[in-house]
Amino acid sequence: MAGDSNKGVLMLAAGIKGAIGSTLAAAVCAMKADPDLICPYLMTAGRFSCLPQLGRASDFWLAGWDIKDIGLNAALGGQGVLEKGIWAPYAQEIAKVPVRAAPSAGMALKAQVAQIKGDMEAFQTAFPGMTPVFVNLLPAGACHDLDRFPTPDSLYGGVGVSPLPDLAYVLAAAEAGVPVVNFSPNRVEIPAVLALAEANGAPVAGRDGKTGQTYFKVVLASALRARALFVNGWYSLNILGNTDGENLMDPAHAASKLENKTDVLEEVLGYSPGMKPYGKSAHKVRIDYYPPRGDAKEAWDVIDFEGIFGLPMSLRLNLQGRDSILAVPLVLDLSRWLAAAKASGRGGFVPELSFYFKKSAGDSPAGTFEEQLAVLDRFEQLCCSGIREEA
């Protein structure tokens, strides 16, 4: 799957054989044959006419890394997100997607970064003219305290073996000036990464892609806030049976995910539900691994709110979604946004993309649904005006 044009976006995905990564591979290959299968579902399809180097909405290419020693087609079939009849017509192209082995977990962090940077250079050589964007699709890991290492040198000297596998990828991208999409719930936007990203002009967006339940939570919370309806409690339950759900059964791995899903509501409403009537938070989020659901995640929300005279009302929401099918268009959109940010000379955090994340990195990201959409429009104008000013 070598690049055959001199424009477009090259996504470099860590965890490419997982549920989202393998589905992303199928989507990229399907777009080459029939763009209408994917492009109408992209928010960026009508954007960036000012940036011809980004190409058309279907001009995506893909490469990446994984620890699994199986082919990408086998991984796609094993994940069970897509029926074989959907992806089989593109199997030959999927098999051509270049995949390299992830660095050994026992390697020193600096050695991991060196290996990944070498891989990134090789991928870019195979896809000349493309704008590379690193996409972190690795699963949730344990929380950490890496803020005490403010510079890359102090991080390399103080950590040794990385506590998170994605940290090496993000450091390598930031050193190489490659934009970073942190779709993972892991907090990799630490001071050492930010220092590199700003110095080398690598825009960074994340964390934790907002795919299903949390997306609708933001929409509903924004609507309740706009109507001045006071939320007294919000209970959210998720069941899913993919590898992400199984990984989240480890409390250490689930901690950051649950925090991201919880904090977003308070940020939208401007207060913690339950504090006024009960003196403590009544916002609960639960995730359960339930194998029969596979990638077809199901979520329930119970929202208790009040109107005038303090009279109670309640809202119920049941979402029967498909985790990776909801995620892949966001990954494609974010890759184009970051390529546009790179083209306009942006480096460091990009909080303007808070629409796409549960916990957006950077200062003062937009909170409500309406604000987030408005910021996207302004950000596109800024990206375009930056190019025009340079020209």
PyMOL commands that set and color helices and strands:
alter all, ss='L'
color gray80, all
select helices_A, chain A and resi 19-33+35-37+39-41+52-54+72-79+84-95+109-126+152-159+165-176+191-200+213-226+243-247+251-269+275-278+291-293+308-310+323-343+351-356+369-390
alter helices_A, ss='H'
color red, helices_A
select strands_A, chain A and resi 9-14+60-66+99-101+131-136+180-182+203-206+230-240+283-289+298-306+312-320+348-349
alter strands_A, ss='S'
color yellow, strands_A
deselect
rebuild
show_as cartoon
